[in-house]
Amino acid sequence: MPPTLILGDIHGSTFWKTAVAENPDCRYIFLGDYLDPYKFIAQDQLLQNLQEIIQFKKDNPDNVILLLGNHDLHYFTTDILPSSRFDFFLAEKAAIAFQDNLHLFQYAFQEDNYIFTHAGIAHKWFTDDFKGDINSNIAEQLNNPKPEQIETLCRCGAARGGQCETIGGIFWADVNELFEPLRGYTQAAGHNRVKDIYEHTNNGGRIIFCDCLWNEHYLKILT
């Protein structure tokens, strides 16, 4: 297998192109949140950047993984709460861009004991709330939730303003809700902004926070 490059939240940044150019012949995993920038970026530039990422996937279907984040889902589904910086003027075009290419995106990706999601998986959330099977493929369960699991999957937890004493799902989990990551696995996740790659381990679980593309940092996993 080639090395794997993990690209944190995009939020309109074009730095992903530099990262790809600096690291050719890799597999590339985008952790989601392609729109809703922190600083002003023109709407046509935001859409163009999203379309270029989609085209990058089309041109490299086996080596590009596109995950979805909360800032993506709120444009085309009511299953998730609207996030900050939701762009009402961009919404219709963003919804079309995602819906027309939804087959290119996924919620989670797994290879052996490595799991990639937008925000991360807390052990208690997965076992007690989502009621997942820890002995089966984790990403397959997340990508194909049962109807009764969707609300939990898309939940915003207490740390991000959701219902008290709840833990966020894979699109919303806060760093404070990930004190005990999913046991037995190494995760890479975005969503929680960090200046550089940051790692946390506890009780047999390991999570690497990668939302630092804004600071021109990314994670490279050698195989």
BELFEN-V579026 format. One record per pair of residues at least 4 apart in sequence whose ideal C-beta (glycine too) atoms are under 7 Angstrom apart, sorted by the first residue. I is the first residue (numbers start at 1). J is the second residue. D is the distance in whole Angstrom. If there is no record, write none. Layout:
<<I/J/D> <I/J/D>>
//
This chain:
<<1/223/4> <2/25/6> <2/26/5> <2/27/6> <3/26/5> <3/220/6> <3/221/6> <3/222/5> <3/223/6> <4/26/6> <4/27/5> <4/29/6> <4/221/4> <5/19/6> <5/23/5> <5/26/5> <5/28/5> <5/218/6> <5/220/5> <6/29/5> <6/31/7> <6/188/5> <6/210/5> <6/218/6> <6/219/4> <6/221/7> <7/16/5> <7/19/6> <7/28/6> <7/29/7> <7/30/5> <7/31/7> <7/213/6> <7/218/6> <8/31/5> <8/190/4> <8/210/4> <8/211/4> <8/212/6> <8/213/4> <8/218/7> <9/31/6> <9/32/7> <9/33/4> <9/69/7> <9/190/5> <9/191/7> <9/211/5> <9/213/6> <10/16/6> <10/30/7> <10/33/6> <10/34/5> <10/213/7> <11/33/6> <11/36/6> <11/37/5> <11/38/6> <11/214/7> <12/35/6> <12/37/4> <12/41/4> <12/46/5> <12/49/6> <13/213/6> <13/214/6> <14/49/6> <15/19/6> <15/213/6> <15/216/6> <16/20/6> <16/213/7> <17/21/6> <18/22/6> <19/23/6> <19/218/5> <20/28/6> <23/220/6> <27/63/5> <28/63/6> <28/64/5> <29/65/4> <29/109/6> <29/116/5> <30/53/7> <30/65/7> <30/66/5> <30/67/6> <31/67/5> <31/69/7> <31/116/7> <31/118/6> <31/189/7> <31/190/4> <31/210/6> <32/67/5> <32/68/5> <32/69/3> <32/72/6> <32/118/4> <32/190/6> <33/69/4> <33/71/4> <33/72/6> <33/118/7> <33/190/7> <34/50/5> <34/53/6> <34/72/6> <35/46/6> <35/50/7> <35/71/6> <35/72/7> <35/87/7> <35/90/7> <35/94/6> <36/71/4> <36/83/7> <36/85/4> <36/86/7> <36/87/6> <37/41/5> <37/46/7> <41/45/5> <41/46/5> <43/47/6> <43/89/7> <43/90/5> <44/48/6> <45/49/6> <46/50/7> <46/90/7> <47/51/6> <47/93/6> <47/97/7> <48/52/6> <49/53/7> <50/54/6> <50/97/6> <51/55/6> <51/97/7> <52/56/6> <53/57/7> <53/66/7> <54/58/7> <54/101/5> <54/104/6> <55/59/6> <56/60/6> <56/64/6> <57/61/7> <57/64/4> <57/66/5> <57/104/5> <60/64/5> <65/109/5> <66/104/6> <66/105/5> <67/106/6> <67/107/7> <67/109/7> <67/116/6> <67/117/7> <67/118/6> <68/72/5> <68/73/6> <68/105/5> <68/107/6> <68/118/7> <69/118/4> <69/171/6> <69/190/7> <69/191/7> <70/74/6> <70/80/6> <70/83/5> <70/118/7> <70/171/4> <70/172/6> <71/83/5> <72/98/6> <73/77/5> <73/80/4> <73/171/6> <74/80/5> <74/82/5> <74/83/5> <74/86/6> <75/91/6> <75/94/4> <75/95/5> <75/98/6> <76/95/5> <76/98/5> <76/99/5> <79/150/6> <79/154/5> <80/154/4> <80/171/6> <81/156/5> <82/86/5> <87/91/6> <90/94/5> <91/95/6> <92/96/7> <93/97/6> <94/98/6> <95/99/6> <96/100/6> <97/101/7> <98/102/6> <106/143/5> <107/117/7> <107/142/5> <107/143/5> <107/170/6> <108/115/7> <108/116/7> <108/117/5> <108/138/7> <108/139/4> <108/142/4> <108/143/6> <108/170/7> <109/116/4> <109/139/6> <110/114/7> <110/115/5> <110/137/6> <110/138/6> <110/139/3> <113/184/7> <113/185/5> <113/186/6> <114/186/5> <115/121/7> <115/138/5> <115/139/6> <115/185/5> <115/187/5> <116/188/5> <117/121/6> <117/142/7> <117/170/4> <117/189/6> <118/170/6> <118/171/5> <118/189/7> <118/190/6> <118/191/5> <119/168/7> <119/170/6> <119/171/6> <119/172/6> <119/173/4> <119/189/6> <119/191/4> <120/173/5> <120/178/5> <120/181/7> <120/187/6> <120/189/4> <120/207/5> <121/125/7> <121/126/5> <121/170/6> <121/181/7> <121/182/4> <121/187/6> <122/126/7> <122/167/5> <122/173/6> <122/177/5> <122/178/5> <122/180/6> <122/181/7> <123/127/6> <123/180/5> <123/181/6> <123/182/5> <123/183/5> <123/205/6> <124/128/5> <124/167/6> <124/180/7> <125/129/5> <125/130/6> <125/167/4> <125/169/7> <126/130/5> <126/132/5> <126/182/6> <127/132/7> <127/134/6> <129/152/5> <129/167/6> <130/149/6> <130/152/5> <130/153/7> <132/138/7> <132/141/5> <133/141/7> <136/141/6> <137/141/7> <138/142/6> <138/185/7> <139/143/6> <140/144/6> <142/153/7> <142/170/6> <145/149/4> <145/150/5> <145/153/5> <149/153/6> <150/154/6> <151/155/7> <152/169/6> <153/169/5> <153/170/6> <154/169/6> <154/171/6> <155/162/6> <155/166/6> <155/168/6> <155/169/5> <155/172/6> <156/160/5> <156/161/6> <156/162/4> <156/168/6> <156/172/4> <157/162/5> <157/166/5> <157/167/5> <157/168/3> <157/172/6> <157/173/7> <157/174/6> <157/177/5> <158/162/6> <158/163/7> <158/164/5> <158/165/6> <158/166/5> <159/168/7> <159/174/4> <159/176/5> <159/177/5> <160/168/6> <160/172/6> <160/174/5> <162/166/5> <162/168/7> <167/173/7> <167/177/5> <168/172/4> <168/173/4> <168/174/6> <168/177/6> <169/173/7> <173/177/5> <173/178/6> <173/191/7> <174/192/7> <175/192/4> <175/209/7> <178/207/6> <179/202/6> <180/202/5> <180/203/5> <180/205/6> <181/187/6> <181/200/7> <181/202/7> <181/205/3> <181/206/6> <181/207/4> <182/187/7> <182/205/5> <183/203/6> <183/204/4> <183/205/5> <184/204/6> <185/205/6> <186/206/5> <187/206/7> <187/207/4> <187/208/7> <188/208/5> <188/210/5> <188/219/6> <189/207/6> <189/209/6> <189/210/7> <190/210/5> <190/211/4> <191/211/6> <192/209/5> <192/211/6> <193/211/5> <194/198/5> <194/209/5> <194/211/6> <194/212/5> <195/212/6> <195/215/5> <196/212/6> <196/215/7> <196/217/5> <197/208/6> <197/210/6> <197/212/6> <197/217/6> <197/219/5> <198/209/4> <199/206/7> <199/208/5> <200/207/5> <201/205/7> <201/206/5> <208/219/6> <210/218/7> <210/219/5> <212/217/4> <213/217/7> <213/218/6>>
//
